[in-house]
């Protein structure tokens, strides 16, 4: 295994373009499942390819363990990579596909056979080793690609959106398998995705990227519950975090014209506006008037199976909340919304940063600073 240390990584594809990766420094711990999460074009795949040696950074260094691999080609970095496409050879059997990397290294046949058996067992392909890819399902082909990467026993395993080509049920199944596989391998894994469910369910830590920078890095529940910026709060969550403007009034603070409690440490700040970030599941709705609750009108009710997603208006603001399936929320009905003060996250409108002291990118538990920009 190896830890990964990126220091000051910057990558531009053209001289005058904005950097695809902008001065990123981060440490991935030995044996960690580390997820790079962000929207398309945020730089996460470029950063992954820089670790692999498929891209050369314009500035910065890459260390794998105690080795500076910044100038080394991919074959000398002791890494394996699983790409978004299946990338399996149609003319080779499953066993030959899995053993391909070792065959290219001219490993002994017995070593290849043992590695193929080991990797196939991990991804549950033992019974299809003699088949060709044309006889496999999409999920099985992706398992072949993962097994081929595992067979070479890399110190670092890189995955670039490996589940994006699978349908919803296969993604769910394969996600569980990947989680179990990561524990079995105990290998350092860096995983790229734009799917927040994948990121939160798989990662030991999640780094949220935007415009080439890491804007927050922490455990899945840290970045979900305590977003460092408005962007992180709005990007993570289904539905995304509600963001209500809260304005200073003559006799206190209001949201959509209604009184709204602001913590004392924020109420005395300079400025006449704050943003309150509220998760849909943290809103407590009532069909009868509740003192201190925000009056709302139901605009749309969407059954999700186990819950209802209810869209309401609070004054001129749109808010989404999650309720049990038997909650009596009819179109155009009135509700009163109570928000527990401890579940509100506060943001500065000017900087879009959290006001609760959450770091922009955080500090990992080992004390290694994680930063960008």
C-alpha positions as CSV (number, residue, x, y, z in Angstrom):
1,X,0.0,0.0,0.0
2,X,1.0,3.7,-0.4
3,X,-0.3,7.0,0.7
4,X,-0.6,9.7,-2.0
5,X,0.7,13.2,-1.5
6,X,-0.2,15.9,-4.0
7,X,1.5,19.3,-3.5
8,X,0.6,22.4,-5.5
9,X,-0.8,20.5,-8.5
10,X,-1.8,22.9,-11.3
11,X,-2.8,21.8,-14.9
12,X,-3.8,24.0,-17.8
13,X,-4.6,22.5,-21.2
14,X,-4.0,25.8,-23.0
15,X,-1.9,28.8,-22.0
16,X,-4.6,31.3,-21.5
17,X,-7.4,29.0,-20.3
18,X,-8.5,28.7,-16.7
19,X,-6.6,25.9,-15.0
20,X,-8.3,22.5,-15.1
21,X,-6.7,21.9,-11.7
22,X,-5.7,24.9,-9.6
23,X,-2.9,24.6,-7.0
24,X,-4.4,21.5,-5.3
25,X,-2.6,19.9,-2.3
26,X,-4.1,16.9,-0.6
27,X,-2.9,13.7,1.2
28,X,-4.7,10.4,0.6
29,X,-3.9,8.0,3.5
30,X,-2.5,4.6,3.1
31,X,-5.3,2.1,2.6
32,X,-8.0,4.8,2.3
33,X,-11.0,4.8,-0.1
34,X,-10.8,8.5,-1.2
35,X,-13.5,9.9,-3.4
36,X,-13.2,12.9,-5.7
37,X,-16.7,14.3,-6.2
38,X,-17.9,17.2,-8.3
39,X,-19.8,18.3,-11.4
40,X,-18.6,17.6,-14.9
41,X,-15.6,19.8,-15.9
42,X,-14.5,20.5,-12.3
43,X,-11.1,18.8,-12.7
44,X,-11.5,15.6,-10.8
45,X,-10.6,13.3,-13.8
46,X,-7.6,15.5,-14.6
47,X,-6.4,15.2,-11.0
48,X,-6.8,11.4,-11.2
49,X,-5.0,11.2,-14.5
50,X,-2.2,13.3,-13.0
51,X,-1.8,10.7,-10.2
52,X,-1.7,8.0,-12.8
53,X,0.9,9.8,-14.9
54,X,-1.4,10.0,-17.9
55,X,-1.3,13.8,-17.5
56,X,1.8,15.9,-16.6
57,X,1.1,18.7,-14.2
58,X,2.4,22.2,-15.1
59,X,3.3,22.7,-11.5
60,X,3.4,20.6,-8.3
61,X,4.6,17.2,-7.2
62,X,3.1,13.7,-6.9
63,X,4.4,11.3,-4.2
64,X,3.3,7.7,-3.9
65,X,4.6,6.5,-0.5
66,X,8.2,7.8,-0.2
67,X,8.7,8.0,-4.0
68,X,8.5,11.2,-6.0
69,X,6.8,10.0,-9.1
70,X,6.1,13.3,-10.7
71,X,8.2,12.6,-13.8
72,X,7.7,8.9,-14.0
73,X,5.6,7.2,-16.7
74,X,2.4,5.3,-15.6
75,X,4.1,1.8,-15.9
76,X,6.7,2.8,-13.2
77,X,4.2,4.1,-10.7
78,X,2.8,0.8,-9.4
79,X,-0.8,1.9,-10.0
80,X,-3.7,0.3,-11.8
81,X,-6.7,2.2,-13.3
82,X,-10.3,1.3,-14.0
83,X,-11.8,3.5,-16.7
84,X,-15.4,4.6,-17.3
85,X,-15.7,2.3,-20.3
86,X,-15.5,-1.5,-19.8
87,X,-12.2,-1.6,-21.9
88,X,-12.2,-5.4,-22.1
89,X,-10.6,-7.3,-25.0
90,X,-13.4,-9.0,-27.0
91,X,-11.0,-11.7,-28.4
92,X,-9.7,-12.8,-25.0
93,X,-11.6,-14.9,-22.4
94,X,-12.4,-13.5,-19.0
95,X,-9.4,-15.3,-17.5
96,X,-7.1,-13.9,-20.3
97,X,-8.5,-10.4,-19.8
98,X,-7.9,-10.6,-16.0
99,X,-4.4,-11.8,-16.4
100,X,-3.5,-9.5,-19.3
101,X,-1.5,-7.0,-17.2
102,X,0.6,-9.7,-15.7
103,X,1.1,-11.3,-19.1
104,X,2.5,-8.1,-20.4
105,X,4.9,-8.0,-17.5
106,X,5.9,-11.6,-18.5
107,X,5.0,-13.0,-15.1
108,X,5.3,-16.8,-14.8
109,X,2.1,-18.7,-15.8
110,X,1.6,-20.1,-12.4
111,X,1.7,-16.6,-10.9
112,X,-0.8,-15.4,-13.5
113,X,-3.2,-18.3,-12.8
114,X,-3.1,-17.7,-9.1
115,X,-3.7,-14.0,-9.5
116,X,-6.6,-14.6,-11.9
117,X,-8.2,-17.0,-9.5
118,X,-7.7,-14.5,-6.6
119,X,-9.1,-11.5,-8.5
120,X,-12.0,-13.4,-10.1
121,X,-13.0,-14.7,-6.7
122,X,-13.1,-11.2,-5.3
123,X,-15.5,-10.0,-7.9
124,X,-17.5,-13.2,-8.2
125,X,-16.5,-14.2,-11.7
126,X,-15.2,-17.7,-10.9
127,X,-17.8,-19.4,-13.0
128,X,-17.4,-17.4,-16.2
129,X,-13.6,-17.5,-16.6
130,X,-13.8,-19.4,-20.0
131,X,-16.4,-17.1,-21.5
132,X,-15.8,-14.2,-23.9
133,X,-17.0,-10.7,-23.1
134,X,-19.8,-10.9,-25.7
135,X,-21.4,-13.5,-23.5
136,X,-21.3,-11.3,-20.4
137,X,-23.7,-8.6,-19.0
138,X,-22.5,-5.0,-18.7
139,X,-22.0,-5.5,-14.9
140,X,-19.9,-8.6,-15.5
141,X,-17.8,-6.8,-18.0
142,X,-17.1,-4.0,-15.6
143,X,-16.2,-6.6,-13.0
144,X,-13.6,-8.0,-15.5
145,X,-12.1,-4.6,-15.7
146,X,-11.9,-4.3,-11.9
147,X,-10.5,-7.8,-11.6
148,X,-7.8,-7.0,-14.2
149,X,-6.7,-4.0,-12.2
150,X,-6.7,-6.0,-8.9
151,X,-4.8,-8.9,-10.4
152,X,-1.5,-6.9,-10.6
153,X,-1.7,-6.1,-6.9
154,X,-1.1,-2.4,-7.3
155,X,-0.2,-0.2,-4.4
156,X,-2.7,2.4,-5.6
157,X,-6.0,1.6,-7.5
158,X,-7.6,4.5,-9.5
159,X,-11.2,4.4,-10.6
160,X,-12.7,6.9,-13.1
161,X,-16.5,6.7,-12.8
162,X,-16.6,2.9,-13.3
163,X,-20.3,2.6,-12.6
164,X,-21.7,5.3,-14.9
165,X,-22.4,3.0,-17.8
166,X,-24.5,0.6,-15.7
167,X,-28.2,0.8,-15.1
168,X,-29.6,1.8,-11.7
169,X,-30.0,-1.7,-10.2
170,X,-26.6,-2.8,-11.4
171,X,-25.0,0.3,-9.9
172,X,-26.6,-0.4,-6.6
173,X,-25.4,-4.0,-6.6
174,X,-21.9,-3.2,-7.8
175,X,-21.6,-0.3,-5.3
176,X,-22.1,-2.8,-2.5
177,X,-19.5,-5.1,-4.1
178,X,-17.0,-2.3,-4.4
179,X,-17.3,-1.5,-0.7
180,X,-16.7,-5.1,0.3
181,X,-13.8,-5.3,-2.3
182,X,-12.1,-2.3,-0.8
183,X,-12.1,-3.8,2.7
184,X,-10.8,-7.1,1.3
185,X,-8.0,-5.5,-0.7
186,X,-6.9,-2.9,1.9
187,X,-5.4,-0.9,-1.0
188,X,-5.3,2.8,-1.4
189,X,-8.2,3.7,-3.7
190,X,-9.0,7.0,-5.4
191,X,-12.4,7.0,-7.0
192,X,-13.8,9.7,-9.2
193,X,-17.6,10.3,-9.5
194,X,-20.2,13.0,-10.1
195,X,-22.8,10.8,-8.3
196,X,-23.2,12.0,-4.7
197,X,-24.8,8.7,-3.6
198,X,-21.8,6.8,-4.7
199,X,-19.5,9.3,-3.0
200,X,-21.3,9.2,0.3
201,X,-21.8,5.4,0.4
202,X,-18.3,4.4,-0.7
203,X,-15.8,6.9,0.6
204,X,-13.8,7.0,3.8
205,X,-13.3,10.7,2.9
206,X,-14.8,12.8,0.2
207,X,-13.2,15.8,-1.6
208,X,-15.7,18.0,-3.3
209,X,-14.2,19.8,-6.3
210,X,-15.4,22.9,-8.1
211,X,-13.6,24.8,-10.9
212,X,-10.3,23.0,-10.4
213,X,-10.2,23.4,-6.6
214,X,-11.0,21.2,-3.6
215,X,-13.6,23.3,-1.7
216,X,-14.1,20.8,1.1
217,X,-12.6,17.5,2.2
218,X,-14.0,15.3,5.0
219,X,-15.8,12.2,6.0
220,X,-19.1,11.7,4.1
221,X,-21.3,12.9,7.0
222,X,-19.0,15.9,7.7
223,X,-19.4,17.2,4.1
224,X,-23.1,16.4,4.1
225,X,-24.0,17.8,7.6
226,X,-21.5,20.6,7.8
227,X,-20.9,22.0,4.2
228,X,-18.1,24.5,4.1
229,X,-19.7,26.5,1.3
230,X,-23.1,27.2,-0.2
231,X,-22.0,25.2,-3.3
232,X,-21.3,22.1,-1.2
233,X,-24.6,22.3,0.5
234,X,-26.4,22.8,-2.8
235,X,-24.5,20.1,-4.6
236,X,-24.8,17.3,-2.0
237,X,-28.2,15.9,-1.1
238,X,-31.3,14.7,-2.8
239,X,-33.0,17.1,-2.9
240,X,-30.2,19.7,-2.4
241,X,-30.0,21.8,0.8
242,X,-32.6,24.5,0.9
243,X,-31.0,28.0,1.1
244,X,-33.3,30.7,2.6
245,X,-32.2,34.4,2.6
246,X,-32.7,35.7,6.2
247,X,-32.8,39.5,6.4
248,X,-32.4,41.9,9.3
249,X,-35.6,43.7,10.2
250,X,-36.3,46.5,12.6
251,X,-37.3,44.1,15.4
252,X,-35.2,41.1,14.5
253,X,-34.5,38.7,11.6
254,X,-37.0,37.4,9.1
255,X,-37.2,34.8,6.4
256,X,-39.8,35.4,3.6
257,X,-41.2,38.2,5.8
258,X,-41.7,35.9,8.8
259,X,-39.7,36.0,12.1
260,X,-36.7,33.6,12.0
261,X,-34.3,32.9,14.9
262,X,-30.7,33.7,14.3
263,X,-28.0,32.5,16.7
264,X,-26.5,35.3,18.9
265,X,-23.0,34.9,17.5
266,X,-24.4,35.6,14.0
267,X,-27.1,38.1,14.9
268,X,-24.6,40.8,15.8
269,X,-22.5,40.6,12.6
270,X,-22.1,43.5,10.2
271,X,-24.5,43.2,7.3
272,X,-28.3,42.8,6.8
273,X,-28.5,39.3,5.3
274,X,-27.5,35.8,6.0
275,X,-28.3,32.5,4.3
276,X,-29.9,29.7,6.3
277,X,-29.1,26.2,4.9
278,X,-31.7,23.6,5.8
279,X,-31.8,20.0,4.7
280,X,-35.2,18.7,3.5
281,X,-35.3,15.9,6.1
282,X,-34.7,18.4,9.0
283,X,-37.9,20.4,8.4
284,X,-40.8,19.5,10.7
285,X,-44.1,20.2,8.9
286,X,-47.5,20.6,10.5
287,X,-51.0,21.0,9.0
288,X,-52.0,23.2,11.9
289,X,-50.5,26.5,12.9
290,X,-47.4,26.2,15.2
291,X,-46.0,29.2,17.0
292,X,-42.7,30.3,15.5
293,X,-43.1,28.1,12.4
294,X,-43.0,29.4,8.8
295,X,-46.3,29.4,7.0
296,X,-46.0,27.7,3.6
297,X,-48.3,26.6,0.7
298,X,-47.9,23.3,-1.0
299,X,-47.0,23.5,-4.7
300,X,-46.2,19.9,-5.6
301,X,-46.2,16.5,-4.0
302,X,-43.9,13.8,-5.5
303,X,-44.2,10.2,-4.2
304,X,-40.7,8.6,-3.9
305,X,-41.8,5.2,-2.6
306,X,-40.7,5.4,1.0
307,X,-41.2,9.1,1.3
308,X,-43.0,12.1,-0.2
309,X,-41.0,15.0,-1.7
310,X,-43.1,18.1,-1.0
311,X,-42.3,21.4,-2.7
312,X,-43.7,24.4,-1.0
313,X,-43.5,28.2,-1.2
314,X,-42.6,30.3,1.8
315,X,-43.4,33.8,0.7
316,X,-41.5,34.1,-2.6
317,X,-39.0,31.4,-1.7
318,X,-39.2,27.7,-2.8
319,X,-38.5,25.0,-0.2
320,X,-38.4,21.2,-0.4
321,X,-39.1,18.8,2.4
322,X,-39.4,15.1,2.9
323,X,-42.3,13.6,4.8
324,X,-43.7,10.1,5.5
325,X,-45.9,8.7,2.7
326,X,-49.1,9.1,4.9
327,X,-48.5,12.8,5.6
328,X,-51.6,14.8,4.4
329,X,-50.0,17.2,2.0
330,X,-52.4,18.1,-0.8
331,X,-51.7,20.5,-3.6
332,X,-52.3,24.1,-2.6
333,X,-52.8,23.1,1.1
334,X,-51.3,25.1,3.9
335,X,-48.4,23.9,6.1
336,X,-46.4,25.4,8.9
337,X,-42.7,24.5,8.9
338,X,-40.6,24.3,12.0
339,X,-36.8,24.1,11.7
340,X,-34.8,23.0,14.8
341,X,-32.2,25.8,15.3
342,X,-29.4,23.2,15.7
343,X,-30.1,21.8,12.2
344,X,-29.6,25.1,10.4
345,X,-26.3,25.9,8.7
346,X,-25.4,29.6,8.3
347,X,-23.6,31.1,5.3
348,X,-22.2,34.5,4.5
349,X,-23.8,35.8,1.3
350,X,-20.7,37.7,0.2
351,X,-18.1,34.8,0.5
352,X,-20.7,31.9,0.4
353,X,-18.6,30.4,3.2
354,X,-20.1,28.7,6.3
355,X,-20.2,30.8,9.4
356,X,-19.8,27.9,11.8
357,X,-16.1,27.6,11.5
358,X,-16.0,24.8,9.0
359,X,-12.8,25.0,7.1
360,X,-12.8,25.4,3.3
361,X,-11.1,22.1,2.8
362,X,-10.6,20.9,6.3
363,X,-7.8,19.0,8.1
364,X,-7.5,15.3,8.0
365,X,-7.5,13.3,11.2
366,X,-3.8,12.6,10.8
367,X,-3.1,16.4,10.9
368,X,-2.2,16.7,7.2
369,X,-3.5,19.9,5.8
370,X,-5.8,19.6,2.8
371,X,-6.0,22.7,0.7
372,X,-6.4,24.2,-2.8
373,X,-6.2,27.6,-4.3
